[in-house]
Amino acid sequence: MSRNSTEKAAGKTGIRILSVLAIAAAVLFLFIGLRQYTKEDGYVYLIGLSQPDLSDNAQLALYNDIALSCAAEDIRLISYDAGQSTAKQRNDIRTLTEIGVDALIISSDNAEAMADVIGNAYHAGITVILIGSIPVTGECSCHVVPDRYAAGRIAGEYMAELFPEENCTVLEIYGEARSRISKDLQYGFQDAIDRYDNIINEYVMTGYWTEVDTQERLIDSRFFSLKPTVNAIFAHNDSMAIAAAITAEERGKEVVIIGVGGYALPNSDLQAVRDGRLQATVYCPTGGKEAVDLAVRIIRDGQQPPDTVTLEPELVTAANVDAYLQAERSSDET
């Protein structure tokens, strides 16, 4: 055998050894990882939580609600953040299924891509609560959904109150055009303003749910320089609404801005409403408290929940924002 052939053979052998060691290490890590998640230290139930991205205010508020609810019920919570990766969230759900949690709470931006792993968890006998979008298979114990259509309708109706006679030229900022959340918000908003001839949904743009992307696109697209002039904005979440407020302020524009969220987080919309930077937000419950309550009722009491629990949104303005802020503070202290 030539020297090159010998080196190649040795290289292949080395690679095989490394591969075997890597697999063994992965199996050992998984075994150790699974062993640490037990119902010890007085915990009665084990609940797993899978989320798409904790950098989003709505998802952060959801995590906070679930964590507080689990603490109140002496439930051990295992949470995973997929960091905007569909592949990682699929693996997270598989891991939680292998751990054998009593209940699995899943929030996903793309439930269709999760349908098989969600179904596997459900058929493994795990109580599965889905928050938000739901795959067409419908394989879950219960679906908790904020009524986004109603949230859009509430925003449109309040916009009409703010512009009873004056012409209103609206810029609507979507999270993502194909998102079910954005579609529901848009349909509700449009159905509300269709009754008013002086309100025109003239411009739309996509902000990709983030403050940075929205601000960059607002500047690049020069929306505040267009004719007819934008004097109202409906943004599909609080981060995009705040980005619109910042950009309008920097350009010296007076614009009515309504967002969606209602979360008392740093740089979130409740404080922005109180400060007058936003005229209103539409509070959409996260569904976290309801999901934990449903899970407990199923696994502890054997209750059969409804297929869907719909959460109603509420309008938050300067007139009632202090009550929402106080409620959030009280929740954090418990």
C-alpha positions in Angstrom: 0.0 0.0 0.0 1.4 3.4 -0.9 2.0 6.1 1.7 -1.0 8.2 0.4 -3.3 5.1 0.6 -2.1 4.4 4.1 -2.7 8.0 5.1 -6.2 8.0 3.6 -7.1 4.7 5.4 -5.8 6.1 8.6 -7.8 9.2 8.1 -11.0 7.3 7.4 -10.4 5.2 10.6 -9.9 8.3 12.6 -13.1 9.8 11.3 -15.0 6.6 12.1 -13.6 6.7 15.7 -14.5 10.3 16.1 -18.0 9.7 14.8 -18.5 6.8 17.2 -17.2 8.9 20.1 -19.5 11.8 19.0 -22.6 9.5 19.0 -21.7 8.0 22.3 -21.2 11.5 23.8 -24.5 12.6 22.4 -26.3 9.6 23.9 -24.6 10.1 27.2 -25.6 13.8 27.2 -29.2 13.0 26.4 -29.3 10.4 29.1 -27.9 12.7 31.7 -30.1 15.6 30.5 -33.2 13.4 30.7 -32.4 12.2 34.2 -32.2 15.7 35.7 -35.8 16.5 34.7 -37.7 14.6 37.4 -40.6 15.5 39.7 -38.3 16.0 42.6 -38.2 18.6 45.4 -41.9 18.6 45.9 -43.0 19.2 42.3 -46.1 17.3 41.5 -46.2 17.8 37.7 -43.8 18.3 34.9 -44.7 20.7 32.1 -42.7 21.3 29.0 -42.8 24.6 27.0 -41.7 25.1 23.5 -41.5 28.6 22.0 -40.3 29.9 18.6 -38.4 33.0 19.8 -38.0 34.7 23.1 -36.8 38.0 21.6 -40.4 38.8 20.7 -42.3 40.7 23.4 -45.4 38.6 23.0 -43.4 35.4 23.5 -41.5 36.8 26.5 -44.9 37.8 28.1 -46.2 34.3 27.4 -43.2 32.8 29.1 -43.6 35.0 32.1 -47.3 34.1 32.4 -46.6 30.4 32.2 -43.7 30.5 34.6 -45.7 32.4 37.2 -48.7 30.1 36.8 -46.4 27.0 37.2 -44.8 28.4 40.3 -48.2 29.0 41.9 -49.2 25.4 41.2 -45.9 23.8 42.4 -45.2 22.6 38.8 -41.7 22.1 37.4 -41.3 23.9 34.1 -38.9 22.9 31.4 -38.7 25.6 28.6 -37.1 25.7 25.2 -36.5 28.7 23.0 -36.1 27.7 19.3 -34.4 31.0 18.3 -36.5 31.4 15.2 -35.4 27.9 13.9 -38.2 25.6 12.8 -35.8 22.6 12.8 -34.7 23.4 16.4 -38.3 23.7 17.6 -39.1 20.3 16.1 -36.2 18.9 18.0 -37.2 20.7 21.2 -40.7 19.1 21.0 -39.1 15.7 20.4 -36.9 16.1 23.4 -39.8 17.1 25.7 -41.7 14.1 24.4 -38.8 11.8 25.2 -38.5 13.3 28.7 -42.1 12.3 29.3 -43.6 15.5 30.6 -47.1 15.4 31.9 -48.1 18.3 29.7 -46.6 20.1 26.7 -47.5 23.7 25.9 -46.5 24.8 22.4 -46.5 28.2 20.8 -45.3 28.1 17.1 -45.2 30.5 14.2 -45.5 27.5 11.9 -47.7 24.8 13.4 -48.1 23.0 10.1 -44.3 22.3 10.1 -44.7 20.9 13.6 -47.8 18.7 12.9 -46.0 15.3 13.0 -44.0 15.9 16.2 -47.0 17.5 17.9 -49.1 14.5 16.9 -46.4 12.1 18.2 -46.4 13.8 21.6 -50.2 13.7 21.7 -50.3 10.0 20.8 -47.7 9.3 23.4 -50.3 10.2 26.0 -49.0 13.7 26.8 -51.5 16.5 27.3 -50.8 18.9 24.5 -52.0 22.5 24.7 -51.4 24.6 21.5 -51.3 28.4 21.8 -52.0 30.4 18.6 -51.8 28.6 15.3 -52.9 25.0 15.0 -52.0 22.3 12.4 -54.8 21.0 10.2 -54.5 17.6 11.8 -55.8 19.2 15.1 -54.0 16.6 17.2 -53.9 18.2 20.6 -55.8 18.3 23.8 -56.9 21.9 23.5 -56.2 25.0 21.4 -55.9 28.4 23.1 -56.2 31.3 20.7 -56.4 35.0 21.1 -59.1 36.4 18.8 -56.9 38.4 16.4 -59.8 39.2 14.1 -61.6 40.9 17.0 -58.3 42.7 17.9 -58.1 44.2 14.4 -61.7 45.1 14.4 -61.3 46.9 17.8 -58.3 48.9 16.4 -60.3 49.9 13.3 -63.3 51.0 15.3 -61.1 53.1 17.6 -59.4 54.7 14.6 -62.8 55.7 13.4 -63.5 57.4 16.8 -60.3 59.3 16.5 -61.2 60.5 13.0 -64.9 61.2 13.1 -64.8 63.7 10.1 -61.1 64.3 9.2 -59.7 62.3 6.3 -57.5 59.4 7.7 -54.8 57.9 5.6 -53.6 54.7 7.2 -50.3 52.9 6.9 -50.7 49.3 8.1 -47.6 47.5 9.3 -47.8 43.7 9.0 -45.7 41.3 10.9 -45.5 39.1 7.9 -47.9 39.1 5.0 -48.5 35.4 5.0 -48.7 35.1 8.8 -52.1 33.9 10.1 -51.8 36.5 12.9 -51.3 39.3 10.4 -54.1 38.1 8.1 -56.6 37.9 11.0 -55.6 41.4 12.3 -55.8 42.9 8.8 -59.2 41.3 8.0 -60.7 42.6 11.3 -59.2 46.1 10.8 -60.4 46.4 7.2 -63.9 45.2 8.0 -64.2 47.9 10.7 -62.9 50.8 8.6 -64.8 49.8 5.5 -67.9 51.5 7.0 -66.2 54.9 7.0 -65.6 56.8 3.7 -63.0 59.1 5.4 -60.7 56.3 6.4 -58.5 54.8 3.7 -56.0 52.0 4.2 -53.7 53.5 1.7 -50.3 52.0 2.4 -49.0 48.7 3.7 -45.5 47.4 4.6 -43.9 44.4 6.4 -42.0 45.0 9.6 -41.1 41.4 10.4 -42.3 41.9 14.0 -39.2 43.8 15.1 -38.4 47.4 16.0 -35.2 47.4 14.1 -36.6 46.1 10.8 -39.6 48.3 11.0 -37.6 51.5 11.6 -35.2 50.7 8.7 -38.0 49.9 6.3 -39.9 53.1 7.3 -36.9 55.2 6.6 -35.9 53.4 3.3 -39.5 53.5 2.0 -40.0 57.2 2.9 -43.6 56.6 4.0 -43.7 60.0 5.8 -42.9 61.8 2.5 -45.7 60.2 0.4 -48.9 61.8 -0.8 -51.5 61.5 0.5 -49.8 62.1 3.8 -49.9 59.3 6.4 -51.6 60.5 9.5 -52.5 57.1 11.1 -50.7 53.8 11.6 -52.0 50.4 12.6 -49.1 48.1 13.6 -49.6 44.4 14.2 -47.4 44.3 17.3 -46.0 46.6 20.0 -42.4 46.5 18.7 -43.4 47.8 15.3 -45.8 50.4 16.8 -42.9 51.8 18.9 -40.6 51.8 15.9 -43.2 53.9 14.0 -43.5 56.3 16.9 -39.8 56.8 17.1 -39.5 57.4 13.3 -42.4 59.8 13.3 -40.9 61.7 16.2 -37.6 62.0 14.5 -39.2 63.5 11.4 -41.5 65.8 13.4 -44.7 64.1 12.2 -47.9 63.9 14.2 -49.3 60.5 13.6 -52.0 58.5 15.4 -50.5 55.1 16.2 -52.4 52.0 17.4 -50.5 48.8 18.2 -51.4 45.3 19.4 -50.0 43.7 22.6 -50.6 45.3 25.9 -47.6 43.9 27.7 -45.9 45.7 30.7 -42.4 44.9 29.6 -39.4 47.3 29.2 -39.8 49.2 25.9 -43.3 47.8 25.4 -46.6 49.4 24.5 -48.4 49.9 27.8 -45.9 52.4 29.0 -45.8 53.9 25.5 -49.6 54.5 25.7 -49.1 56.1 29.2 -46.4 58.4 27.8 -48.6 59.4 24.9 -46.3 57.9 22.2 -49.1 55.5 21.2 -52.7 56.5 21.1 -53.8 53.0 22.0 -52.9 49.3 22.0 -55.2 46.3 21.7 -54.4 44.0 24.6 -54.3 40.3 23.5 -54.0 37.9 26.4 -51.0 35.6 25.9 -52.9 32.5 26.8 -50.2 31.3 29.2 -52.2 31.3 32.4 -55.1 29.7 30.6 -52.9 27.0 29.1 -51.4 26.0 32.5 -54.9 26.0 34.1 -56.2 23.7 31.3 -53.2 21.4 31.7 -53.8 21.0 35.4 -57.5 20.4 35.0 -56.7 17.6 32.5 -53.8 15.8 34.2 -55.0 16.3 37.8 -58.8 16.4 37.6 -59.3 14.3 34.4 -61.5 17.1 33.0 -62.2 17.2 29.2 -61.6 20.7 28.0 -63.3 22.3 25.0 -61.4 21.9 21.7 -60.8 25.6 21.5 -60.6 28.4 24.2 -60.9 31.8 22.6 -59.4 34.8 24.4 -61.1 38.2 23.9 -58.9 41.3 23.3 -59.5 44.7 24.9 -58.7 48.3 24.0 -56.2 50.1 26.1 -56.0 53.9 25.9 -54.7 56.7 28.2 -58.0 56.4 30.0 -57.5 52.9 31.4 -53.8 52.1 30.9 -52.9 52.6 34.6 -55.2 49.8 35.5 -53.4 47.5 33.1 -50.0 48.5 34.4 -51.1 48.0 38.0 -52.5 44.6 37.2 -49.2 43.6 35.6 -47.2 44.9 38.6 -49.5 42.9 41.0 -49.0 39.8 38.9 -45.2 40.2 39.1 -45.3 40.5 42.9 -47.2 37.3 43.5 
